[in-house]
Amino acid sequence: MILGDSLTQEALSAGSKTNTTISPDGAIRLAVTLPDGAVQHFECPPDATCANWRATELEAPGSGFNFNEPVTEQWGHALTLIALNSLT
């Protein structure tokens, strides 16, 4: 499994809260809060497909990591559904 998919799987299976925002250029940004208070971010460019999601920053209490890892279409589909549901 690629790193982006591993980060997505962990966030979706352990996450407790999501927040979705749309940037001025139309990109979707999804934040998933993990049990330890860390927040894993995912981004999808405007007018993209489920295959264009990327795992980006991990904000953790006292530290963090910057990722730019692709997420496969299968996991991207799940991210899209969650992002769209949290917008409504």
N, C-alpha and C positions, 0 to 999 in steps of 0.2 A: 504494500500500500504506500502511496506517495505521501510526503509530509503534509501537504494541504488537505488530503483526505483524512489523515490521522487527526489533525487539528479539528477538522469539521466533525468527525465522529465523536471525539471527546466532548466538544462544545455542545453538540446536539443531544448526546446521551446524558450528560451531567448538568447542563445548563439549567438555570432556574428562571431566567427572565431574559427577554429580548427587547431590543429597541432598534427601530429602523428609521433612517433619515435619508433624504434625497438631497444631494448637493445641488448647487446652482446650475451645474452643467448636466444634471440628470442622472448622475451615478447613484447607485443604491449602496448604502452603507448599513450593514447589519452588525449589531453588537450583542453578544451573548454573555451574560453574567454567569460565572462558574461558582461552585459552592464555596471556594476559598476567597471569594471577592474579586478575583481576577476577571478581566473582561477581554474576550477574544473578539477581534473585529474581522469582518469579511467585506469585500468590496466587489461590485460588478459595474462595469462601465455602462453608460447610457446605450440603449438600443442593442444590448448584447443578448446572448442566449444563456441557457443554464450552464454551458460549457466555459463561460468566461469569468466565473467567480474566482477570487483569489483570497487566500488567508493572509491577513495583514498583521497589524499590531496585536500584541498581547500585553495588556496593561495589568500589572500585578502590584499589589501593595508593596511599596519599597523597591520595585524594579520593573522591568519590562523587556520585551523583545520586539524587534521589527522583522516581520516575515514578508515575503512577496512570493508566496507559493501557490501554484495553480491548484484548483479543485476540479476533479473530474465531473463530467456532466451528471452522473448519477447523484453525487452529493450536492452539486450545484442546483439540481432540481429541488431537493429538500430545502436548501437555503432560499431559493426563490419563493417557495410556498410559505415558508415562515416569514420572510420579509414582507410579502404581500398581505399576509394575515395580520401582521402587527401594524400595518399602516391603516387598517380599517377600524 
